Amino acid sequence: MGPVIAFEWLPGADTALGLPGYETPGAAGADLRANLAPEQRASGISLAPMGRALIPTGLRMEIPPGFEVQIRPRSGLALKHGISLPNTPGTIDSDYRGPLGVILINLGAEPFTVNHADRIAQMVVAPVVQAQMALRDSLSDTRRGSGGFGSTGRS
């Protein structure tokens, strides 16, 4: 059994949408739904091409220490409409308790409307390891060395 992610509804949220959920037994990500303000539910939120918006989920959450939640795009929205996340994957730290929102961007050629209850992103729970930072006078050599972007590609 994995860690428990605790949720709390924000005032005015549509609780009938339920909590994020895994759609199949092998799913790594739990779907997040747009939980729009009552005055936006009929019309949705329109994203012009290259437009972006913070889409509310109506939730706050508590992530256990030693874990993070990564917010990732949904592949179907990306392929069909060009909808993605500009900061993918977005990281939510275990000490954050504010509203859970998803920043969406429309990379497509047509306007896109985010409707109330739409599945807009997925959340993946992952362990976190905090490293110790150390300053050294020199670093060890490797075969790659200081080769930059693409240095391990074509020969």
DSSP file (Angstrom, degrees, kcal/mol; ACC not computed):
  #  RESIDUE AA STRUCTURE BP1 BP2  ACC     N-H-->O    O-->H-N    N-H-->O    O-->H-N    TCO  KAPPA ALPHA  PHI   PSI    X-CA   Y-CA   Z-CA
    1    1 A M              0   0    0      0, 0.0     3,-0.1     0, 0.0     0, 0.0   0.000 360.0 360.0 360.0 138.7    0.0    0.0    0.0
    2    2 A G        -     0   0    0      1,-0.2     0, 0.0   123,-0.0     0, 0.0  -0.122 360.0 -65.0 -85.1-176.1    1.3    3.5   -0.9
    3    3 A P        -     0   0    0      0, 0.0     2,-0.6     0, 0.0    -1,-0.2  -0.256  51.4-112.7 -67.2 158.8    1.3    6.7    1.1
    4    4 A V        -     0   0    0     -3,-0.1     2,-0.6     2,-0.0     0, 0.0  -0.855  22.8-159.8 -96.9 123.2   -2.0    8.3    2.0
    5    5 A I        -     0   0    0     -2,-0.6     2,-0.3    58,-0.1    58,-0.2  -0.920  14.2-150.8-100.7 116.6   -2.7   11.7    0.4
    6    6 A A  E     -A   62   0A   0     56,-1.9    56,-2.8    -2,-0.6     2,-0.3  -0.695  12.4-163.1 -91.5 140.4   -5.3   13.6    2.4
    7    7 A F  E     -A   61   0A   0     -2,-0.3     2,-0.3    54,-0.2    54,-0.2  -0.858  11.1-166.9-122.6 156.3   -7.6   16.0    0.7
    8    8 A E  E     -A   60   0A   0     52,-2.2    52,-2.1    -2,-0.3     2,-0.2  -0.993  24.8-122.4-139.6 135.5   -9.9   18.8    1.8
    9    9 A W  E     -A   59   0A   0     -2,-0.3    50,-0.2    50,-0.2    49,-0.1  -0.545  23.9-129.8 -76.0 141.5  -12.6   20.5   -0.3
   10   10 A L    >   -     0   0    0     48,-2.7     3,-2.0    -2,-0.2    -1,-0.0  -0.576  41.0 -82.8 -82.3 153.6  -12.3   24.3   -0.7
   11   11 A P  T 3  S+     0   0    0      0, 0.0    -1,-0.1     0, 0.0     3,-0.1  -0.325 117.6  18.5 -56.5 135.6  -15.4   26.4    0.0
   12   12 A G  T 3  S+     0   0    0      1,-0.3     2,-0.0    -3,-0.1    -2,-0.0   0.361  90.9 141.4  85.3  -5.0  -17.7   26.4   -3.1
   13   13 A A    <   -     0   0    0     -3,-2.0     2,-1.2    45,-0.2    -1,-0.3  -0.346  61.0-115.3 -69.6 150.7  -16.2   23.3   -4.7
   14   14 A D    >   -     0   0    0      1,-0.2     3,-1.6    22,-0.1     4,-0.2  -0.754  31.0-173.8 -85.9  96.4  -18.4   20.8   -6.4
   15   15 A T  G >  S+     0   0    0     -2,-1.2     3,-1.3     1,-0.3    -1,-0.2   0.643  72.8  78.4 -70.8 -14.3  -17.9   17.8   -4.1
   16   16 A A  G 3  S+     0   0    0      1,-0.2    -1,-0.3    -3,-0.1     3,-0.1   0.701  79.8  71.4 -66.9 -17.5  -19.9   15.6   -6.4
   17   17 A L  G <  S-     0   0    0     -3,-1.6    -1,-0.2     1,-0.1    -2,-0.2   0.736  96.1-148.7 -70.8 -20.8  -16.8   15.4   -8.7
   18   18 A G    <   -     0   0    0     -3,-1.3    15,-0.2    -4,-0.2    -1,-0.1  -0.027  25.8 -51.9  77.8 174.3  -15.1   13.2   -6.2
   19   19 A L  S    S-     0   0    0      1,-0.2    12,-0.1    -3,-0.1    40,-0.0  -0.358  72.6 -75.3 -80.6 162.5  -11.4   12.9   -5.4
   20   20 A P        -     0   0    0      0, 0.0     2,-0.3     0, 0.0    12,-0.2  -0.266  62.0-170.2 -53.5 146.1   -8.7   12.3   -7.9
   21   21 A G  B     -D   31   0B   0     10,-1.0    10,-2.7    -3,-0.1     2,-0.5  -0.978  29.4-113.1-146.1 156.7   -8.7    8.7   -9.0
   22   22 A Y        -     0   0    0     -2,-0.3     8,-0.2     8,-0.3     6,-0.0  -0.774  21.8-156.8 -86.8 126.9   -6.8    6.1  -11.0
   23   23 A E  S    S+     0   0    0     -2,-0.5    -1,-0.1     6,-0.5     7,-0.1   0.743  75.4  24.1 -80.5 -24.1   -8.8    5.1  -14.1
   24   24 A T  S >  S-     0   0    0      1,-0.1     3,-1.5     0, 0.0    -1,-0.1  -0.940  83.4-110.3-136.9 160.3   -7.1    1.6  -14.5
   25   25 A P  T 3  S+     0   0    0      0, 0.0    -1,-0.1     0, 0.0    -3,-0.0   0.784 118.6  45.9 -61.4 -26.8   -5.4   -0.8  -12.1
   26   26 A G  T 3  S+     0   0    0     -3,-0.0     2,-0.1     2,-0.0    -3,-0.0   0.350  82.8 127.7 -97.8   7.2   -2.0   -0.1  -13.8
   27   27 A A    <   -     0   0    0     -3,-1.5    -5,-0.1     1,-0.2     3,-0.0  -0.410  41.1-167.0 -68.8 134.9   -2.3    3.7  -13.9
   28   28 A A  S    S+     0   0    0     -2,-0.1    97,-0.4     1,-0.1     2,-0.4   0.738  73.7  57.2 -86.5 -27.9    0.6    5.7  -12.5
   29   29 A G  S    S-     0   0    0     95,-0.1    -6,-0.5    93,-0.0     2,-0.5  -0.861  72.4-142.1-112.4 140.8   -1.3    9.0  -12.5
   30   30 A A  E     - E   0 123B   0     93,-2.6    93,-2.7    -2,-0.4    -8,-0.3  -0.847  33.0-113.3 -95.8 132.4   -4.6    9.9  -10.8
   31   31 A D  E     -DE  21 122B   0    -10,-2.7   -10,-1.0    -2,-0.5     2,-0.4  -0.416  24.0-152.6 -71.4 136.5   -6.8   12.1  -12.9
   32   32 A L  E     - E   0 121B   0     89,-2.9    88,-2.5   -12,-0.2    89,-1.1  -0.874  12.0-148.8-104.7 141.3   -7.5   15.7  -11.7
   33   33 A R  E     - E   0 119B   0     -2,-0.4     2,-0.4    86,-0.3    86,-0.2  -0.841  20.7-108.4-113.3 148.2  -10.7   17.4  -12.7
   34   34 A A        -     0   0    0     84,-2.7    83,-3.0    -2,-0.3     2,-0.5  -0.600  30.6-171.0 -68.6 125.9  -11.5   21.1  -13.3
   35   35 A N        -     0   0    0     21,-2.9    23,-0.2    -2,-0.4    81,-0.1  -0.783  16.8-165.3-122.3  83.6  -13.7   22.2  -10.5
   36   36 A L        -     0   0    0     -2,-0.5   -22,-0.1     1,-0.1     5,-0.1  -0.234  26.8 -93.4 -76.5 157.4  -14.7   25.6  -11.7
   37   37 A A    >>  -     0   0    0      1,-0.1     3,-2.4     3,-0.1     4,-1.0  -0.330  44.1-106.5 -62.0 149.7  -16.3   28.4   -9.6
   38   38 A P  G >4 S+     0   0    0      0, 0.0     3,-0.6     0, 0.0     4,-0.4   0.839 120.6  54.1 -50.8 -38.1  -20.1   28.4   -9.8
   39   39 A E  G 34 S+     0   0    0      1,-0.2     4,-0.2     2,-0.1    -2,-0.1   0.616 112.1  45.0 -75.1 -10.2  -20.3   31.4  -12.1
   40   40 A Q  G <> S+     0   0    0     -3,-2.4     4,-3.1     2,-0.1    -1,-0.2   0.504  87.3  90.1-104.6  -8.0  -17.9   29.7  -14.6
   41   41 A R  T << S+     0   0    0     -4,-1.0    75,-0.6    -3,-0.6    -2,-0.1   0.838  88.8  44.9 -64.4 -34.9  -19.5   26.3  -14.7
   42   42 A A  T  4 S+     0   0    0     -4,-0.4    -1,-0.2     1,-0.1    -2,-0.1   0.884 125.7  29.3 -75.9 -38.0  -21.9   27.0  -17.5
   43   43 A S  T  4 S-     0   0    0     -4,-0.2    -2,-0.2     1,-0.2    -1,-0.1   0.734  93.5-153.5 -96.9 -24.4  -19.4   28.7  -19.8
   44   44 A G     <  -     0   0    0     -4,-3.1     2,-0.5    69,-0.1    71,-0.2  -0.253  34.3 -64.6  77.1-172.3  -16.1   27.1  -18.8
   45   45 A I  E     -H  114   0C   0     69,-2.4    69,-3.2    -4,-0.1     2,-0.4  -0.976  48.3-144.3-118.3 121.0  -12.7   28.8  -19.2
   46   46 A S  E     -H  113   0C   0     -2,-0.5     2,-0.6    67,-0.2    67,-0.2  -0.703   8.5-161.4 -90.6 133.1  -11.5   29.5  -22.7
   47   47 A L  E     -H  112   0C   0     65,-3.5    65,-2.5    -2,-0.4     3,-0.1  -0.954   9.6-150.7-113.2 114.4   -7.9   29.2  -23.7
   48   48 A A    >   -     0   0    0     -2,-0.6     3,-2.9    63,-0.2    58,-0.4  -0.359  46.9 -69.9 -71.5 161.4   -6.8   31.1  -26.8
   49   49 A P  T 3  S+     0   0    0      0, 0.0    58,-0.2     0, 0.0    -1,-0.2  -0.350 128.2   9.6 -53.8 131.7   -3.9   29.6  -28.8
   50   50 A M  T 3  S+     0   0    0     56,-3.8     2,-0.2     1,-0.3    57,-0.1   0.467 104.6 130.5  70.0   5.7   -0.8   30.2  -26.7
   51   51 A G    <   -     0   0    0     -3,-2.9    55,-2.6    55,-0.3     2,-0.3  -0.511  38.7-165.0 -83.6 156.2   -3.0   31.3  -23.8
   52   52 A R  E     + B   0 105A   0     53,-0.2     2,-0.3    -2,-0.2    53,-0.2  -0.968   8.6 177.6-140.0 156.9   -2.6   29.9  -20.3
   53   53 A A  E     - B   0 104A   0     51,-1.9    51,-2.6    -2,-0.3     2,-0.7  -0.991  34.5-113.8-155.9 152.6   -4.7   29.8  -17.2
   54   54 A L  E     - B   0 103A   0     -2,-0.3    49,-0.2    49,-0.2    -2,-0.0  -0.842  35.1-157.1 -90.1 115.0   -4.7   28.5  -13.7
   55   55 A I  E     - B   0 102A   0     47,-3.1    47,-2.5    -2,-0.7     2,-0.1  -0.836  11.1-133.0 -99.3 122.8   -7.5   25.9  -13.5
   56   56 A P  E     - B   0 101A   0      0, 0.0   -21,-2.9     0, 0.0    45,-0.2  -0.412  16.8-168.6 -75.4 149.6   -8.9   25.2  -10.0
   57   57 A T  E     -     0   0A   0     43,-1.5   -24,-0.2   -23,-0.2    44,-0.1   0.477  39.6-123.3-108.2  -9.3   -9.5   21.6   -8.8
   58   58 A G  E    S+     0   0A   0     42,-0.3   -48,-2.7     1,-0.3     2,-0.3   0.605  75.1 107.1  78.3  11.3  -11.5   22.7   -5.7
   59   59 A L  E     -AB   9 100A   0     41,-0.5    41,-3.1   -50,-0.2     2,-0.3  -0.854  50.2-166.2-126.5 154.8   -9.0   20.8   -3.4
   60   60 A R  E     -AB   8  99A   0    -52,-2.1   -52,-2.2    -2,-0.3     2,-0.3  -0.909  25.4-162.3-121.7 157.4   -6.2   21.3   -1.0
   61   61 A M  E     -A    7   0A   0     37,-0.5     2,-0.5    -2,-0.3   -54,-0.2  -0.968  21.0-140.9-144.0 161.0   -4.0   18.3    0.0
   62   62 A E  E     -A    6   0A   0    -56,-2.8   -56,-1.9    -2,-0.3    32,-0.1  -0.976  19.1-164.7-121.9 115.6   -1.6   17.0    2.6
   63   63 A I        -     0   0    0     -2,-0.5   -58,-0.1    31,-0.4     3,-0.1  -0.849  26.7-113.9-100.1 132.8    1.3   15.0    1.2
   64   64 A P    >   -     0   0    0      0, 0.0     3,-1.3     0, 0.0    30,-0.1  -0.304  40.8 -90.7 -65.1 149.1    3.3   12.9    3.7
   65   65 A P  T 3  S+     0   0    0      0, 0.0     3,-0.1     0, 0.0    28,-0.0  -0.273 114.8  38.4 -54.7 144.5    6.9   13.9    4.4
   66   66 A G  T 3  S+     0   0    0      1,-0.3    62,-2.3    -3,-0.1     2,-0.3   0.465 107.0  82.0  90.1   2.1    9.3   12.1    2.1
   67   67 A F  E <   -F  127   0B   0     -3,-1.3    27,-0.4    60,-0.3    -1,-0.3  -0.909  53.1-166.4-134.2 161.7    6.9   12.4   -0.9
   68   68 A E  E     -F  126   0B   0     58,-2.5    58,-2.4    -2,-0.3     2,-0.5  -0.903  20.2-129.2-134.2 165.6    5.9   14.9   -3.6
   69   69 A V  E     -FG 125  92B   0     23,-1.9    23,-2.5    -2,-0.3     2,-0.4  -0.992  19.8-155.3-116.8 126.7    3.1   15.0   -6.1
   70   70 A Q  E     -FG 124  91B   0     54,-3.2    54,-2.7    -2,-0.5     2,-0.5  -0.859   5.6-147.6-100.3 133.6    4.0   15.7   -9.7
   71   71 A I  E     +FG 123  90B   0     19,-3.0    19,-2.3    -2,-0.4    52,-0.2  -0.900  24.6 178.0-103.6 125.5    1.4   17.2  -12.0
   72   72 A R  E     -F  122   0B   0     50,-2.9    50,-2.4    -2,-0.5    16,-0.0  -0.875  29.5-100.1-128.5 155.5    1.6   16.0  -15.6
   73   73 A P        -     0   0    0      0, 0.0     2,-0.5     0, 0.0    48,-0.2  -0.252  34.5-114.0 -68.6 161.4   -0.3   16.6  -18.8
   74   74 A R     >  -     0   0    0     46,-0.5     4,-2.0     9,-0.2     3,-0.3  -0.875  20.1-141.2 -94.6 128.2   -2.8   14.2  -20.1
   75   75 A S  H  > S+     0   0    0     -2,-0.5     4,-2.7     1,-0.2     5,-0.2   0.839  97.9  56.2 -62.8 -35.3   -1.6   12.7  -23.4
   76   76 A G  H  > S+     0   0    0      1,-0.2     4,-2.6     2,-0.2     5,-0.3   0.911 108.7  46.5 -64.8 -41.9   -5.0   12.8  -25.1
   77   77 A L  H  >>S+     0   0    0     -3,-0.3     4,-1.9     2,-0.2     6,-1.8   0.881 113.7  50.1 -66.0 -37.0   -5.4   16.5  -24.5
   78   78 A A  H  X5S+     0   0    0     -4,-2.0     4,-1.1     4,-0.3    -2,-0.2   0.940 116.7  39.4 -66.1 -46.9   -1.9   17.1  -25.7
   79   79 A L  H  <5S+     0   0    0     -4,-2.7    -2,-0.2     1,-0.2    -3,-0.2   0.937 123.9  36.5 -69.8 -47.4   -2.4   15.1  -28.9
   80   80 A K  H  <5S+     0   0    0     -4,-2.6    -3,-0.2    -5,-0.2    -2,-0.2   0.829 138.0   9.9 -78.3 -32.6   -5.9   16.1  -29.8
   81   81 A H  H  <5S-     0   0    0     -4,-1.9    27,-0.4    -5,-0.3    29,-0.2   0.486  92.7-113.3-129.7  -7.0   -5.9   19.8  -28.8
   82   82 A G     << +     0   0    0     -4,-1.1    25,-3.3    -5,-0.7     2,-0.5   0.740  61.0 154.2  76.0  22.0   -2.3   20.8  -27.9
   83   83 A I  E     +C  106   0A   0     -6,-1.8    -1,-0.3    23,-0.2     2,-0.2  -0.743  12.1 143.5 -89.8 127.1   -3.2   21.3  -24.2
   84   84 A S  E     -C  105   0A   0     21,-2.4    21,-2.5    -2,-0.5   -12,-0.0  -0.762  51.1 -95.1-144.0-172.5   -0.2   20.9  -21.9
   85   85 A L    >   -     0   0    0     -2,-0.2     3,-1.1    19,-0.2    19,-0.2  -0.975  21.5-148.6-114.7 126.2    1.4   22.2  -18.7
   86   86 A P  T 3  S+     0   0    0      0, 0.0    -1,-0.1     0, 0.0    18,-0.1   0.732  98.7  41.4 -69.4 -19.4    4.0   24.9  -19.1
   87   87 A N  T 3  S-     0   0    0     16,-0.3   -16,-0.2    -3,-0.0     4,-0.1  -0.257  96.2-161.1-118.2  45.2    5.9   23.8  -16.0
   88   88 A T  S <  S+     0   0    0     -3,-1.1   -16,-0.1     1,-0.2     2,-0.1  -0.575  72.7  29.7 -83.1 137.2    5.7   20.0  -16.5
   89   89 A P  S    S-     0   0    0      0, 0.0     2,-0.3     0, 0.0   -17,-0.2   0.557  87.1-159.5 -78.2 141.0    6.1   18.2  -14.4
   90   90 A G  E     -G   71   0B   0    -19,-2.3   -19,-3.0    -2,-0.1     2,-0.5  -0.629  11.3-142.0 -77.3 139.9    4.8   20.6  -11.8
   91   91 A T  E     -G   70   0B   0     -2,-0.3     2,-0.5   -21,-0.2   -21,-0.2  -0.899  12.8-165.6-108.9 131.9    6.0   19.7   -8.3
   92   92 A I  E     -G   69   0B   0    -23,-2.5   -23,-1.9    -2,-0.5     2,-0.1  -0.975  20.7-140.8-113.5 120.0    3.9   20.0   -5.1
   93   93 A D    >   -     0   0    0     -2,-0.5     3,-1.6   -25,-0.2   -30,-0.2  -0.371  19.9-114.1 -80.0 157.4    6.0   19.8   -2.0
   94   94 A S  T 3  S+     0   0    0    -27,-0.4   -31,-0.4     1,-0.3    -1,-0.1   0.683 113.8  55.3 -67.0 -17.6    4.9   18.0    1.2
   95   95 A D  T 3  S+     0   0    0    -33,-0.1     2,-0.4   -31,-0.1    -1,-0.3   0.387  82.6 105.1 -98.0   5.9    4.7   21.2    3.2
   96   96 A Y    <   +     0   0    0     -3,-1.6   -33,-0.3     1,-0.1   -35,-0.1  -0.717  34.6 167.2 -86.2 133.5    2.3   23.0    0.8
   97   97 A R        +     0   0    0     -2,-0.4    -1,-0.1   -35,-0.1     3,-0.1   0.219  38.5 110.0-128.1  12.8   -1.3   23.4    2.0
   98   98 A G  S    S-     0   0    0      1,-0.2   -37,-0.5   -38,-0.1    -2,-0.0  -0.099  80.6 -56.7 -81.0-176.4   -2.7   25.9   -0.5
   99   99 A P  E     -B   60   0A   0      0, 0.0     2,-0.8     0, 0.0   -39,-0.2  -0.300  51.3-123.6 -61.7 143.9   -5.3   25.4   -3.2
  100  100 A L  E     +B   59   0A   0    -41,-3.1   -43,-1.5    -3,-0.1   -41,-0.5  -0.822  42.1 166.1 -92.8 108.9   -4.4   22.8   -5.9
  101  101 A G  E     -B   56   0A   0     -2,-0.8     2,-0.5   -45,-0.2   -47,-0.1  -0.866  27.5-141.2-120.8 157.7   -4.5   24.5   -9.3
  102  102 A V  E     -B   55   0A   0    -47,-2.5   -47,-3.1    -2,-0.3     2,-0.7  -0.979  11.0-141.1-122.5 123.2   -3.2   23.3  -12.6
  103  103 A I  E     -B   54   0A   0     -2,-0.5     2,-0.3   -49,-0.2   -16,-0.3  -0.749  25.6-170.9 -83.7 116.0   -1.6   25.7  -15.1
  104  104 A L  E     -B   53   0A   0    -51,-2.6   -51,-1.9    -2,-0.7     2,-0.4  -0.834   7.8-164.9-106.8 147.2   -2.8   24.8  -18.6
  105  105 A I  E     -BC  52  84A   0    -21,-2.5   -21,-2.4    -2,-0.3     2,-0.9  -0.990  16.9-137.2-129.5 141.0   -1.4   26.2  -21.8
  106  106 A N  E     + C   0  83A   0    -55,-2.6   -56,-3.8    -2,-0.4   -55,-0.3  -0.848  27.4 167.6 -99.2 102.3   -3.0   25.9  -25.3
  107  107 A L        +     0   0    0    -25,-3.3   -25,-0.2    -2,-0.9   -24,-0.2   0.356  50.0 101.4 -91.5   3.5   -0.2   25.1  -27.8
  108  108 A G  S    S-     0   0    0    -27,-0.4   -58,-0.2   -26,-0.2   -26,-0.1  -0.203  82.1-117.3 -82.8 176.7   -2.8   24.3  -30.4
  109  109 A A  S    S+     0   0    0    -60,-0.1    -1,-0.1     2,-0.1   -27,-0.1   0.584  92.8  59.1 -90.4 -13.1   -4.0   26.4  -33.3
  110  110 A E  S    S-     0   0    0    -29,-0.2    -2,-0.2   -62,-0.1   -63,-0.0  -0.843  93.0 -96.6-117.7 152.2   -7.7   26.7  -32.1
  111  111 A P        -     0   0    0      0, 0.0     2,-0.4     0, 0.0   -63,-0.2  -0.317  40.0-154.5 -58.9 150.6   -9.2   28.0  -28.9
  112  112 A F  E     -H   47   0C   0    -65,-2.5   -65,-3.5    -4,-0.1     2,-0.5  -0.997   4.1-146.5-133.3 135.2  -10.0   25.4  -26.3
  113  113 A T  E     -H   46   0C   0     -2,-0.4     2,-0.7   -67,-0.2   -67,-0.2  -0.896   5.2-149.5-105.6 126.3  -12.6   25.5  -23.6
  114  114 A V  E     -H   45   0C   0    -69,-3.2   -69,-2.4    -2,-0.5     2,-0.2  -0.847  23.9-157.5 -89.5 116.6  -11.9   23.8  -20.2
  115  115 A N    >   -     0   0    0     -2,-0.7     3,-2.1   -71,-0.2   -81,-0.3  -0.617  28.0 -85.9 -96.8 155.2  -15.3   22.7  -19.0
  116  116 A H  T 3  S+     0   0    0    -75,-0.6   -81,-0.2     1,-0.3    -1,-0.1  -0.359 115.6  16.3 -55.9 133.4  -16.4   22.0  -15.4
  117  117 A A  T 3  S+     0   0    0    -83,-3.0    -1,-0.3     1,-0.3   -82,-0.1   0.330  89.0 145.0  82.0  -3.5  -15.5   18.4  -14.4
  118  118 A D    <   -     0   0    0     -3,-2.1   -84,-2.7   -85,-0.1     2,-0.7  -0.357  58.5-116.3 -61.1 142.6  -13.1   17.9  -17.4
  119  119 A R  E     +E   33   0B   0    -86,-0.2   -86,-0.3     1,-0.2    -1,-0.1  -0.756  45.0 168.3 -77.5 118.6  -10.1   15.7  -16.6
  120  120 A I  E     -     0   0B   0    -88,-2.5   -46,-0.5    -2,-0.7     2,-0.3   0.654  52.2 -10.8-113.0 -20.8   -7.3   18.2  -17.1
  121  121 A A  E     -E   32   0B   0    -89,-1.1   -89,-2.9   -48,-0.2     2,-0.4  -0.943  60.7-116.8-164.1 177.0   -4.1   16.6  -15.7
  122  122 A Q  E     -EF  31  72B   0    -50,-2.4   -50,-2.9    -2,-0.3     2,-0.5  -0.975  16.2-142.3-130.9 149.3   -2.8   13.7  -13.7
  123  123 A M  E     -EF  30  71B   0    -93,-2.7   -93,-2.6    -2,-0.4     2,-0.5  -0.926  11.1-165.6-112.8 134.4   -1.0   13.6  -10.4
  124  124 A V  E     - F   0  70B   0    -54,-2.7   -54,-3.2    -2,-0.5     2,-0.4  -0.978  13.8-141.8-119.5 126.5    1.8   11.1   -9.7
  125  125 A V  E     + F   0  69B   0     -2,-0.5   -56,-0.2   -97,-0.4   -58,-0.0  -0.748  29.4 175.1 -87.6 130.3    3.0   10.5   -6.2
  126  126 A A  E     - F   0  68B   0    -58,-2.4   -58,-2.5    -2,-0.4     2,-0.1  -0.983  31.9-109.1-139.2 146.9    6.8   10.0   -5.9
  127  127 A P  E     - F   0  67B   0      0, 0.0     2,-0.4     0, 0.0   -60,-0.3  -0.402  31.8-142.3 -70.6 153.0    9.4    9.6   -3.2
  128  128 A V        -     0   0    0    -62,-2.3     2,-0.5    -2,-0.1     0, 0.0  -0.961  12.8-168.3-120.0 134.2   11.7   12.5   -2.5
  129  129 A V        -     0   0    0     -2,-0.4     2,-0.6     0, 0.0   -62,-0.0  -0.990  13.1-149.8-118.1 122.8   15.4   12.3   -1.6
  130  130 A Q        -     0   0    0     -2,-0.5     2,-0.1     1,-0.0    -2,-0.0  -0.833  17.7-145.3 -93.9 125.2   17.1   15.4   -0.4
  131  131 A A        -     0   0    0     -2,-0.6     2,-0.5     1,-0.0    -1,-0.0  -0.428  12.1-118.1 -85.1 159.3   20.7   15.5   -1.3
  132  132 A Q        -     0   0    0     -2,-0.1     2,-0.4     2,-0.0    -1,-0.0  -0.854  28.7-137.8 -92.0 133.0   23.6   17.0    0.7
  133  133 A M        +     0   0    0     -2,-0.5     2,-0.4     2,-0.0     0, 0.0  -0.797  26.2 178.1 -95.9 132.9   25.3   19.9   -1.2
  134  134 A A        -     0   0    0     -2,-0.4     2,-0.5     2,-0.0    -2,-0.0  -0.999  23.9-139.0-138.7 135.1   29.1   20.0   -1.0
  135  135 A L        -     0   0    0     -2,-0.4     2,-0.3     2,-0.0     3,-0.0  -0.801  26.6-174.1 -91.7 131.9   31.6   22.3   -2.6
  136  136 A R        -     0   0    0     -2,-0.5     3,-0.1     1,-0.1    -2,-0.0  -0.882  34.0-131.9-124.3 156.1   34.7   20.5   -4.0
  137  137 A D  S    S+     0   0    0     -2,-0.3     2,-0.3     1,-0.2    -1,-0.1   0.767  93.7   3.4 -74.7 -26.8   38.0   21.8   -5.5
  138  138 A S        -     0   0    0     -3,-0.0     2,-0.3     0, 0.0    -1,-0.2  -0.980  68.6-132.5-153.9 162.1   37.6   19.3   -8.4
  139  139 A L        -     0   0    0     -2,-0.3     2,-0.0    -3,-0.1     0, 0.0  -0.833  35.0 -95.1-116.5 155.8   35.2   16.7   -9.7
  140  140 A S        -     0   0    0     -2,-0.3     2,-0.2     1,-0.1    -1,-0.1  -0.301  41.4-113.5 -67.4 153.2   35.9   13.2  -10.9
  141  141 A D        -     0   0    0      3,-0.0     2,-0.3     5,-0.0    -1,-0.1  -0.577  32.8-174.9 -85.7 150.5   36.5   12.6  -14.6
  142  142 A T        -     0   0    0     -2,-0.2     4,-0.1     1,-0.1     0, 0.0  -0.890  40.5-105.1-135.3 168.5   34.1   10.5  -16.8
  143  143 A R  S    S+     0   0    0     -2,-0.3    -1,-0.1     1,-0.2    -2,-0.0   0.889 123.0  45.5 -61.9 -39.5   34.1    9.3  -20.3
  144  144 A R  S >  S+     0   0    0      1,-0.2     3,-1.6     2,-0.1    -1,-0.2   0.859  87.1 172.9 -72.1 -35.9   31.5   11.9  -21.3
  145  145 A G  T 3   -     0   0    0      1,-0.2    -1,-0.2     2,-0.0    -2,-0.1  -0.403  65.8 -20.3  64.0-133.0   33.4   14.7  -19.4
  146  146 A S  T 3  S+     0   0    0     -2,-0.1    -1,-0.2    -4,-0.1    -2,-0.1   0.172  89.9 145.8 -97.3  17.7   32.0   18.1  -20.0
  147  147 A G    <   -     0   0    0     -3,-1.6     3,-0.1     1,-0.1     5,-0.1  -0.326  34.9-153.7 -57.1 134.0   30.2   17.2  -23.2
  148  148 A G    >   -     0   0    0      1,-0.3     3,-2.3     3,-0.1     4,-0.2   0.202  44.0 -14.3 -93.9-149.6   26.9   19.2  -23.4
  149  149 A F  T 3  S+     0   0    0      1,-0.3    -1,-0.3     2,-0.1     0, 0.0  -0.270 132.8   7.7 -56.7 128.5   23.6   18.8  -25.1
  150  150 A G  T >  S+     0   0    0     -3,-0.1     3,-1.4     1,-0.1    -1,-0.3   0.489  87.5 126.8  81.4   4.1   23.6   16.1  -27.7
  151  151 A S  T <  S+     0   0    0     -3,-2.3    -2,-0.1     1,-0.3    -3,-0.1   0.683  75.9  44.9 -72.6 -14.9   27.1   14.9  -26.8
  152  152 A T  T 3  S+     0   0    0     -4,-0.2    -1,-0.3    -5,-0.1     3,-0.1   0.295 100.9  86.1-105.7   9.5   26.0   11.3  -26.3
  153  153 A G  S <  S+     0   0    0     -3,-1.4    -2,-0.1     1,-0.2    -3,-0.0   0.618  87.1   5.2 -80.0-126.4   23.9   11.2  -29.5
  154  154 A R              0   0    0      1,-0.1    -1,-0.2    -4,-0.1     0, 0.0  -0.220 360.0 360.0 -62.2 145.7   25.1   10.4  -33.0
  155  155 A S              0   0    0     -3,-0.1    -1,-0.1     0, 0.0    -2,-0.0   0.440 360.0 360.0-101.0 360.0   28.7    9.3  -33.3
